Amino acid sequence: MLNNLKFYINGAWVDPVVPNRIAVINPATEEVVTEISGGSSADVDKAVAAAKAAFKTFSRTTPAERLALLKRCLEIYNRRYDEIAEACTNEMGAPIGLSKEAQVFVGQGHFQALIDKFENFEFFETRGTTRVVKEPIGVCGLITPWNWPLNQIVCKVAPALAAGCTMVLKPSEIAPSNALIFAEIMHEAGVPPGVFNLINGTGPDVGQKLAEHKDVDMMSFTGSTRAGIIVAKAAADTVKRVCQELGGKSANILLPDVDLDLVVRQAIGACFINSGQSCDAATRLLVPRALHDKALAIAADEAAKQTTGDPWAEGTVLGPLVSQMQWDKVQRLIKAGIDEGATLAIGGLGLPDGLAKGYYAKPTVFGNVKPGMTIEKDEIFGPVLSIIPYDSVEQAIEIANDTVYGLAAYIQGKDMTKVHEVAARLRAGSIYVNSPDIDFTAPFGGYKQSGNGREYADFALNDFLEIKGIVGYGA
């Protein structure tokens, strides 16, 4: 990759103001796969200045022009699909099948969903003599994570472009190569200079500087709740809009009438996909107490089938965790589960059998988990499922809601009247009923400490638009 040590600013690949190399580690081998440059406040100033200048003209383009631009972006994204997938596997350890079928696929799906909804999106409305106008908010700082990088890059860049905004993207320094390819796609698609800019670097050196910057009008952040709070505080002095998609601790409620074998096996997938590194992972499985032991046995059996190993090998289901830091955190939380008395049905501490290096975690299932245990309340971000018995559906709802998070919740049941009653009472931004297919047009975002704002399709557009009322326009 020729541009790995450069930033994309004002339509060109440029060197950092101050050289600062950051190693990117392949988590499967623990070896350096590439190096990138880390940015500074001086680089942020350059990128923001370019975005501010470009906003004057790009904000005046027509929706039809921006729609055509989005279609060109998607066309080139599709052409470089396999290359992006290979980057994801090399730098974040996702099995190559998952990279192609999920990591890159979701970016494609979000592009297409926004394009479809944007075709008929209304920027104007008349109310009596008042003209209500939706206008681009301005220069946007976009901070994206390593765990689903293309999902979050497209979920921010595409609606920002559609709205007529300009932007500076700071992808995760842990998995940055896919974002560099994405910047090349934006360039080839003909995104005007200064409209899309990319700076690599750390949160304190780049992300926080973006949030503080007086010429940045809006911040869109996806990451941990801890980091989201830092971004919000940094943005507060300039009273800019802040949209956040943060952590989660999602409950998966099994109602008494379920096909237990089917839904428990599905629950392993809902928790373990991407090696458990998903903010909306269904990490808490709530089952009727009478079904607990049988559910635990099924879950252990299914977890044993989750082949862990080389992400390039055929048949691998779970790759490594993304970093040594993430592995250490997951080990600490697994130990907490053991120490606090949860029943360890499978997995546990250390590397999986046959693996001597790489940040691999054992697929782990705990049973008899009680509300308030560390593994029940803390976001683990690894292949660890906690099974919690409940005595009534009312109690299950209380346990599901008893968390600082509110990103997602899952319900499995045959009586749809009861399913709908439960869904109405869950305090989460996304409710998934009976393991549905992905819907790129559904809103995505959280309640409580899982964030604010909504992403996906036309819902995302609203976060990048200001509303202006021209009173007397039609008088």
C-alpha positions as CSV (number, residue, x, y, z in Angstrom):
1,M,0.0,0.0,0.0
2,L,1.7,3.2,-1.2
3,N,-0.3,5.6,0.9
4,N,-0.1,4.0,4.3
5,L,2.2,6.7,5.7
6,K,0.3,9.6,4.2
7,F,-3.0,11.4,5.0
8,Y,-5.7,12.2,2.4
9,I,-6.3,16.0,2.7
10,N,-7.8,18.4,0.1
11,G,-7.9,15.7,-2.6
12,A,-4.2,14.7,-2.3
13,W,-2.0,12.2,-0.4
14,V,0.2,14.3,1.9
15,D,2.9,13.6,4.5
16,P,2.2,14.3,8.2
17,V,3.4,17.6,9.5
18,V,5.5,15.7,12.1
19,P,6.6,12.1,11.3
20,N,5.1,9.6,13.7
21,R,4.9,5.9,12.8
22,I,2.4,3.5,14.3
23,A,2.8,-0.2,13.8
24,V,-0.3,-2.2,12.8
25,I,-0.3,-5.7,14.3
26,N,-1.8,-8.8,12.7
27,P,-3.6,-10.3,15.7
28,A,-3.4,-13.8,14.3
29,T,0.4,-13.8,14.1
30,E,1.3,-10.9,16.5
31,E,3.6,-9.6,13.7
32,V,3.6,-6.1,12.2
33,V,1.6,-6.1,9.0
34,T,2.2,-2.5,8.1
35,E,2.9,1.0,9.5
36,I,0.8,4.1,9.3
37,S,1.5,7.7,10.3
38,G,-0.1,9.2,13.4
39,G,-1.5,12.7,13.1
40,S,-1.2,15.7,15.3
41,S,-3.2,18.9,15.9
42,A,-1.4,20.5,12.9
43,D,-2.7,17.8,10.6
44,V,-6.2,18.3,12.0
45,D,-6.0,22.0,11.3
46,K,-5.0,21.4,7.7
47,A,-7.8,18.9,7.1
48,V,-10.5,21.0,8.8
49,A,-9.4,24.1,6.8
50,A,-9.7,22.1,3.6
51,A,-13.2,20.8,4.6
52,K,-14.3,24.3,5.7
53,A,-13.3,25.8,2.3
54,A,-14.9,23.0,0.4
55,F,-18.1,23.3,2.2
56,K,-18.9,26.7,0.6
57,T,-19.3,25.0,-2.8
58,F,-20.2,21.4,-1.9
59,S,-23.1,22.5,0.3
60,R,-24.6,24.2,-2.8
61,T,-24.6,21.1,-5.0
62,T,-27.9,19.6,-5.9
63,P,-29.3,16.3,-4.4
64,A,-29.1,14.8,-7.9
65,E,-25.4,15.6,-8.1
66,R,-24.7,14.1,-4.7
67,L,-26.8,11.0,-5.6
68,A,-24.7,10.5,-8.7
69,L,-21.6,10.8,-6.6
70,L,-22.8,8.2,-4.1
71,K,-23.5,5.8,-6.9
72,R,-20.0,6.2,-8.3
73,C,-18.6,5.6,-4.8
74,L,-20.5,2.3,-4.5
75,E,-19.5,1.2,-8.0
76,I,-15.8,1.6,-7.1
77,Y,-16.3,0.1,-3.6
78,N,-17.8,-3.0,-5.3
79,R,-14.8,-3.2,-7.7
80,R,-12.4,-3.2,-4.7
81,Y,-14.5,-5.5,-2.6
82,D,-12.0,-8.4,-2.2
83,E,-9.1,-6.1,-1.5
84,I,-11.0,-4.4,1.3
85,A,-11.9,-7.9,2.8
86,E,-8.3,-9.0,2.7
87,A,-7.2,-5.8,4.6
88,C,-9.9,-6.6,7.3
89,T,-8.5,-10.1,7.7
90,N,-4.9,-9.0,7.9
91,E,-5.4,-6.2,10.4
92,M,-8.3,-7.3,12.6
93,G,-8.2,-11.1,12.3
94,A,-11.7,-11.6,10.9
95,P,-11.9,-14.9,9.1
96,I,-11.8,-14.2,5.3
97,G,-15.3,-15.6,4.9
98,L,-16.6,-13.2,7.5
99,S,-14.7,-10.4,6.0
100,K,-16.3,-11.0,2.6
101,E,-19.8,-12.0,3.7
102,A,-20.2,-9.5,6.6
103,Q,-17.4,-6.9,7.1
104,V,-17.4,-5.6,3.5
105,F,-20.9,-6.7,2.7
106,V,-22.5,-4.4,5.3
107,G,-20.7,-1.4,3.9
108,Q,-22.1,-2.2,0.5
109,G,-25.5,-2.7,2.0
110,H,-25.5,0.7,3.8
111,F,-24.4,2.5,0.6
112,Q,-27.2,0.9,-1.3
113,A,-29.9,1.5,1.4
114,L,-29.0,5.2,1.6
115,I,-29.0,5.6,-2.2
116,D,-32.4,4.0,-2.4
117,K,-33.9,6.2,0.3
118,F,-32.1,9.3,-0.9
119,E,-33.8,9.1,-4.3
120,N,-37.0,10.5,-2.7
121,F,-35.7,12.4,0.3
122,E,-37.3,15.8,0.8
123,F,-35.2,18.7,1.8
124,F,-38.1,21.2,1.7
125,E,-41.5,21.3,3.3
126,T,-44.2,24.0,3.3
127,R,-46.3,24.7,6.4
128,G,-48.7,27.5,5.7
129,T,-46.5,30.5,4.8
130,T,-43.4,28.9,6.3
131,R,-40.7,27.2,4.3
132,V,-38.9,24.4,6.3
133,V,-35.5,23.7,4.8
134,K,-33.1,21.0,5.7
135,E,-29.5,22.1,5.1
136,P,-26.1,20.5,5.6
137,I,-24.7,21.1,9.1
138,G,-21.2,21.9,8.0
139,V,-17.8,20.3,8.7
140,C,-18.1,16.9,10.3
141,G,-15.6,15.0,12.4
142,L,-16.1,11.3,12.0
143,I,-14.4,8.8,14.4
144,T,-14.8,5.1,13.6
145,P,-13.9,1.8,15.4
146,W,-11.9,-1.2,14.5
147,N,-14.5,-3.9,15.0
148,W,-16.9,-3.3,12.1
149,P,-14.8,-0.7,10.3
150,L,-16.6,-0.5,6.9
151,N,-20.0,-0.6,8.5
152,Q,-19.2,2.5,10.5
153,I,-17.2,4.3,7.8
154,V,-20.0,4.0,5.3
155,C,-22.7,4.7,7.9
156,K,-21.1,8.1,8.5
157,V,-19.5,9.1,5.2
158,A,-22.4,8.2,2.9
159,P,-25.1,10.3,4.7
160,A,-22.6,13.2,5.2
161,L,-22.0,13.2,1.5
162,A,-25.7,12.9,0.8
163,A,-26.5,15.8,3.1
164,G,-23.9,18.1,1.4
165,C,-21.5,18.1,4.3
166,T,-17.7,18.0,4.2
167,M,-15.8,15.8,6.6
168,V,-12.6,14.6,8.3
169,L,-12.5,10.9,9.0
170,K,-10.3,9.4,11.8
171,P,-10.5,5.6,11.5
172,S,-9.1,3.3,14.2
173,E,-5.4,3.2,14.2
174,I,-5.7,-0.5,15.1
175,A,-7.3,-1.4,11.8
176,P,-6.6,1.5,9.4
177,S,-5.8,-0.1,6.0
178,N,-9.4,-0.7,4.9
179,A,-10.0,3.1,5.5
180,L,-7.0,4.0,3.4
181,I,-8.5,1.9,0.6
182,F,-11.8,3.7,1.2
183,A,-10.1,7.1,0.8
184,E,-8.7,5.9,-2.6
185,I,-12.2,4.9,-3.6
186,M,-13.5,8.4,-2.7
187,H,-10.7,10.0,-4.8
188,E,-11.4,7.8,-7.8
189,A,-15.1,8.4,-7.5
190,G,-14.4,12.1,-8.0
191,V,-15.3,13.4,-4.5
192,P,-14.3,17.1,-4.8
193,P,-11.1,18.1,-3.0
194,G,-11.6,18.9,0.6
195,V,-15.0,17.2,0.9
196,F,-13.6,14.0,2.2
197,N,-10.4,14.0,4.3
198,L,-8.7,11.3,6.3
199,I,-6.2,11.5,9.1
200,N,-4.9,8.4,11.0
201,G,-3.8,8.6,14.6
202,T,-4.8,8.1,18.1
203,G,-7.9,9.3,20.0
204,P,-6.0,11.9,22.1
205,D,-3.9,13.2,19.2
206,V,-6.5,13.4,16.4
207,G,-10.0,12.4,17.7
208,Q,-10.0,14.8,20.6
209,K,-8.5,17.6,18.5
210,L,-11.3,17.2,16.0
211,A,-13.9,17.3,18.8
212,E,-12.3,20.5,20.2
213,H,-11.9,22.3,16.9
214,K,-13.8,25.5,16.6
215,D,-14.4,24.9,12.8
216,V,-15.9,21.5,13.2
217,D,-19.7,21.7,13.4
218,M,-20.6,18.2,14.2
219,M,-19.0,15.0,15.6
220,S,-20.1,11.5,14.8
221,F,-18.4,8.9,17.0
222,T,-18.6,5.2,17.3
223,G,-16.7,3.4,20.1
224,S,-16.6,2.8,23.8
225,T,-18.8,4.7,26.2
226,R,-15.6,5.8,28.0
227,A,-14.2,7.4,24.8
228,G,-17.6,8.8,23.8
229,I,-17.7,10.7,27.0
230,I,-14.3,12.2,26.3
231,V,-15.4,13.3,22.8
232,A,-18.6,14.8,24.2
233,K,-16.8,16.8,26.8
234,A,-14.2,18.0,24.3
235,A,-17.0,19.1,21.9
236,A,-19.0,20.9,24.6
237,D,-17.0,24.1,24.6
238,T,-18.0,24.9,21.0
239,V,-21.6,23.6,21.5
240,K,-21.3,21.4,18.4
241,R,-23.7,18.5,17.7
242,V,-22.4,15.2,18.9
243,C,-23.9,11.9,17.7
244,Q,-22.7,8.7,19.4
245,E,-23.0,5.0,19.0
246,L,-21.4,3.5,22.1
247,G,-21.2,0.3,24.2
248,G,-23.9,-2.4,24.8
249,K,-24.8,-5.3,27.0
250,S,-27.7,-6.8,25.0
251,A,-30.1,-9.3,26.5
252,N,-31.5,-12.2,24.5
253,I,-34.8,-13.2,26.1
254,L,-36.0,-16.8,25.4
255,L,-39.8,-17.0,26.1
256,P,-41.1,-20.3,27.5
257,D,-42.6,-21.4,24.2
258,V,-39.4,-21.4,22.1
259,D,-37.8,-24.3,20.2
260,L,-35.0,-24.5,22.7
261,D,-32.4,-26.3,20.7
262,L,-32.9,-24.0,17.7
263,V,-32.8,-20.7,19.5
264,V,-29.9,-21.5,21.8
265,R,-27.8,-22.5,18.9
266,Q,-28.7,-19.3,17.2
267,A,-27.9,-17.4,20.4
268,I,-24.3,-18.7,20.2
269,G,-24.0,-17.1,16.7
270,A,-25.6,-13.9,17.9
271,C,-23.0,-13.6,20.7
272,F,-19.9,-15.0,19.0
273,I,-20.0,-13.4,15.6
274,N,-16.8,-11.4,14.9
275,S,-15.3,-13.2,17.9
276,G,-17.8,-11.5,20.1
277,Q,-16.5,-8.0,19.2
278,S,-19.8,-6.4,18.4
279,C,-21.4,-3.6,20.4
280,D,-24.9,-5.1,19.9
281,A,-23.8,-8.7,20.6
282,A,-26.4,-10.7,22.4
283,T,-24.2,-11.5,25.4
284,R,-26.8,-12.1,28.1
285,L,-29.1,-15.1,27.4
286,L,-32.1,-15.1,29.6
287,V,-33.9,-18.4,29.9
288,P,-36.8,-19.8,32.0
289,R,-35.2,-21.4,35.1
290,A,-36.7,-24.8,34.3
291,L,-35.0,-24.8,30.9
292,H,-31.6,-23.4,32.2
293,D,-29.6,-26.7,32.5
294,K,-30.8,-28.0,29.1
295,A,-30.0,-24.6,27.5
296,L,-26.5,-24.6,29.1
297,A,-25.8,-28.1,27.7
298,I,-27.0,-27.0,24.2
299,A,-24.9,-23.8,24.3
300,A,-21.8,-25.7,25.3
301,D,-22.3,-28.2,22.5
302,E,-22.7,-25.4,20.0
303,A,-19.8,-23.4,21.3
304,A,-17.6,-26.4,20.9
305,K,-18.3,-26.3,17.1
306,Q,-17.0,-22.7,16.8
307,T,-13.7,-23.6,15.1
308,T,-11.1,-21.1,16.3
309,G,-7.8,-20.5,14.4
310,D,-6.1,-19.1,11.3
311,P,-8.5,-16.5,9.7
312,W,-7.3,-17.6,6.2
313,A,-8.1,-21.3,6.8
314,E,-11.2,-22.8,5.3
315,G,-13.7,-23.6,8.1
316,T,-12.5,-21.1,10.6
317,V,-15.4,-19.6,12.4
318,L,-13.7,-17.4,15.1
319,G,-10.5,-15.5,14.5
320,P,-8.4,-13.8,17.2
321,L,-9.3,-10.8,19.3
322,V,-8.0,-7.6,17.8
323,S,-5.1,-6.9,20.2
324,Q,-3.2,-7.9,23.3
325,M,-5.1,-5.3,25.3
326,Q,-8.4,-6.7,24.2
327,W,-7.3,-10.3,25.0
328,D,-6.1,-9.2,28.5
329,K,-9.5,-7.6,29.1
330,V,-11.4,-10.7,28.1
331,Q,-9.2,-12.9,30.2
332,R,-9.8,-10.7,33.2
333,L,-13.5,-10.8,32.8
334,I,-13.6,-14.6,32.3
335,K,-11.6,-14.9,35.5
336,A,-14.1,-12.7,37.2
337,G,-16.9,-15.0,36.1
338,I,-15.1,-18.0,37.6
339,D,-14.2,-16.2,40.8
340,E,-17.8,-15.0,41.3
341,G,-19.2,-18.5,41.1
342,A,-20.8,-18.7,37.6
343,T,-20.9,-22.2,36.2
344,L,-18.2,-22.5,33.5
345,A,-19.7,-25.0,30.9
346,I,-17.0,-24.6,28.3
347,G,-14.0,-22.5,27.5
348,G,-12.2,-20.4,30.2
349,L,-8.8,-18.9,30.5
350,G,-5.9,-19.1,28.2
351,L,-5.4,-19.8,24.5
352,P,-7.5,-22.5,22.7
353,D,-5.8,-25.9,22.3
354,G,-3.3,-26.1,19.5
355,L,-2.7,-22.3,19.3
356,A,0.6,-21.0,20.6
357,K,0.4,-17.4,19.5
358,G,-2.2,-14.9,18.3
359,Y,-4.8,-13.2,20.5
360,Y,-7.2,-16.1,20.5
361,A,-9.8,-16.6,23.2
362,K,-11.6,-19.8,24.0
363,P,-15.3,-19.8,23.1
364,T,-16.8,-19.6,26.6
365,V,-20.2,-20.2,28.1
366,F,-21.2,-19.5,31.7
367,G,-24.4,-20.7,33.3
368,N,-26.2,-19.8,36.5
369,V,-25.1,-16.2,36.0
370,K,-26.8,-13.9,38.5
371,P,-27.7,-10.2,38.0
372,G,-25.0,-8.0,39.2
373,M,-22.1,-10.4,38.5
374,T,-19.2,-8.7,36.6
375,I,-19.8,-10.7,33.5
376,E,-23.5,-9.9,33.6
377,K,-23.0,-6.1,33.7
378,D,-19.7,-5.3,32.0
379,E,-19.2,-5.3,28.2
380,I,-16.8,-8.1,27.5
381,F,-16.2,-7.8,23.7
382,G,-15.2,-11.4,23.3
383,P,-16.7,-14.8,22.6
384,V,-18.3,-15.1,26.1
385,L,-22.0,-15.9,26.7
386,S,-23.7,-15.5,30.1
387,I,-26.8,-17.6,30.6
388,I,-29.1,-16.1,33.3
389,P,-32.2,-18.0,34.6
390,Y,-35.4,-16.1,35.2
391,D,-38.6,-17.1,37.1
392,S,-41.1,-14.9,35.2
393,V,-41.2,-12.9,32.0
394,E,-41.7,-9.8,34.2
395,Q,-38.4,-10.6,35.9
396,A,-36.7,-11.2,32.5
397,I,-37.7,-7.7,31.4
398,E,-36.4,-6.2,34.6
399,I,-33.1,-8.0,34.2
400,A,-32.8,-7.0,30.5
401,N,-33.4,-3.3,31.3
402,D,-31.2,-3.3,34.4
403,T,-28.1,-2.0,32.6
404,V,-26.5,1.4,31.9
405,Y,-26.6,0.4,28.2
406,G,-29.5,0.3,25.8
407,L,-28.2,-0.5,22.3
408,A,-30.1,-3.6,21.4
409,A,-32.2,-6.5,22.8
410,Y,-33.3,-9.8,21.3
411,I,-36.5,-11.8,21.8
412,Q,-37.3,-15.4,20.8
413,G,-40.9,-16.7,21.1
414,K,-43.7,-18.2,19.1
415,D,-46.6,-16.2,20.7
416,M,-46.2,-12.9,18.8
417,T,-48.6,-11.1,21.0
418,K,-46.4,-11.8,24.0
419,V,-43.3,-11.0,21.9
420,H,-44.7,-7.6,21.0
421,E,-45.6,-6.9,24.6
422,V,-42.0,-7.6,25.7
423,A,-40.6,-5.6,22.8
424,A,-42.6,-2.5,23.9
425,R,-41.1,-2.6,27.4
426,L,-37.4,-3.1,26.5
427,R,-35.3,0.1,26.8
428,A,-33.1,-0.4,23.7
429,G,-32.8,1.3,20.3
430,S,-33.0,-1.9,18.3
431,I,-35.1,-5.0,19.1
432,Y,-34.5,-8.2,17.1
433,V,-37.3,-10.7,17.0
434,N,-36.7,-14.3,16.2
435,S,-33.3,-13.9,14.6
436,P,-34.3,-11.7,11.6
437,D,-32.2,-11.0,8.6
438,I,-30.3,-7.7,8.6
439,D,-32.4,-4.7,7.6
440,F,-30.3,-1.9,6.3
441,T,-33.3,0.5,6.4
442,A,-33.9,0.1,10.1
443,P,-32.7,2.8,12.5
444,F,-29.7,1.9,14.6
445,G,-28.6,3.7,17.8
446,G,-29.0,3.4,21.5
447,Y,-30.8,4.5,24.7
448,K,-29.0,5.5,27.9
449,Q,-25.2,5.2,27.8
450,S,-25.3,3.4,24.4
451,G,-25.5,6.9,22.8
452,N,-27.7,9.2,20.9
453,G,-28.7,9.9,17.3
454,R,-29.6,7.2,14.7
455,E,-27.7,5.7,11.8
456,Y,-28.6,3.6,8.7
457,A,-30.4,4.8,5.5
458,D,-32.4,8.0,5.7
459,F,-32.3,8.0,9.5
460,A,-28.6,8.9,9.4
461,L,-29.3,11.9,7.1
462,N,-31.1,13.8,9.9
463,D,-28.0,13.9,12.1
464,F,-26.1,15.7,9.3
465,L,-28.8,18.3,8.6
466,E,-29.9,21.5,10.2
467,I,-33.5,22.6,10.1
468,K,-34.2,26.2,9.0
469,G,-37.6,27.8,9.1
470,I,-38.2,30.7,6.6
471,V,-41.4,32.3,8.0
472,G,-43.4,34.3,5.6
473,Y,-41.8,32.6,2.6
474,G,-45.1,32.0,0.9
475,A,-46.9,35.2,2.0
